[in-house]
Amino acid sequence: TKTPARSQSTATQKTLRVAVVQMLVGSDKATNLKNAERLVNQACDGNADVVVLPEIWNSPYAVDQFRKHAEPIGHECGPSVSLLKTLAKERNVWIVGGSVPELSDDKVYNTSPIINSDGVLVEKHRKVHLFDIDVPGKIRFFESETLTGGDSATVTPLTEEHALGVAICYDVRFPELAITMRKKGASILVYPGAFNTVTGPPHWELLARARALDAQAFVVCASPARNPDSAYQAYGHSVVVDPWGAPLERCAGHGEEILFADLDLTRVAEVRNSMKLLDQRRPDVYGTFIEGVDWKE
Ligand SMILES: NC(=O)CC(=O)C(=O)O
């Protein structure tokens, strides 16, 4: 039987079973919610402690769709996050709910809800770095046309010894954020994402591995499956990387799939003790580069 992350004798929990749901996302919100429910249940049947969904799983990934699909995420939640809270409680599982568009004070954020195994929304991360790119002839996408960026790094305790850092997709390109999450105590970094067929092949797994090395942490990157009917072609290839930078598990392609990975949590201390990167930083040479951050352990 499955042992939930929080209720076990937490100090002694040595492994964590993560399920990454590479789900197919379409244009109909009700169908997306049904699909998420089916897949989260399937992940729980596979004994996951933590289930991770991809970026924007209740709506097409398109700037003109975000507001239409946006919901409150807080004391009151809309149908997407309410569904995840119910599932988390019913199945006694933590859920990093990918991301959904969040409506707050008439602004729309790209937000990841983090729900514990009691079904409580314990944290949320608003995508800090909006995906604004223009690769001539290949892809132009400006989230800032309809979204507002968040302004904080998000870390939430999972066990007595381990905390989850959560950031979203384009956030993975910024080592400063990964290192800040580590400084705030994270040993597992979760990035719900939706890379595409232009940036995915050269960058997706390389960035996941780079952030794992920067933060000396596990990195979990969850993508949607590729939908041939969508204007935005998701890359797929969800991946889990260990703190030594090696891919632990990866989806073979871009189809709908659940990826299971058993994280040996003792690896975090082993890697951090063998290379004391934070202590060895030389801010006297290159500056602190994150104001207010003391780089020493
Ligand atoms: N979709 C994103 O936020 C990021 C992405 O696709 C990329 O960085 O490439």
The ligand as an ORCA input file, in Angstrom:
! r2SCAN-3c Opt
* xyz 0 1
  N       6.027     27.856    -22.527
  C       6.984     28.424    -21.790
  O       6.715     29.080    -20.806
  C       8.417     28.274    -22.094
  C       8.886     27.687    -23.355
  O       8.171     27.082    -24.139
  C      10.312     27.913    -23.626
  O      11.013     28.506    -22.787
  O      10.790     27.532    -24.694
*
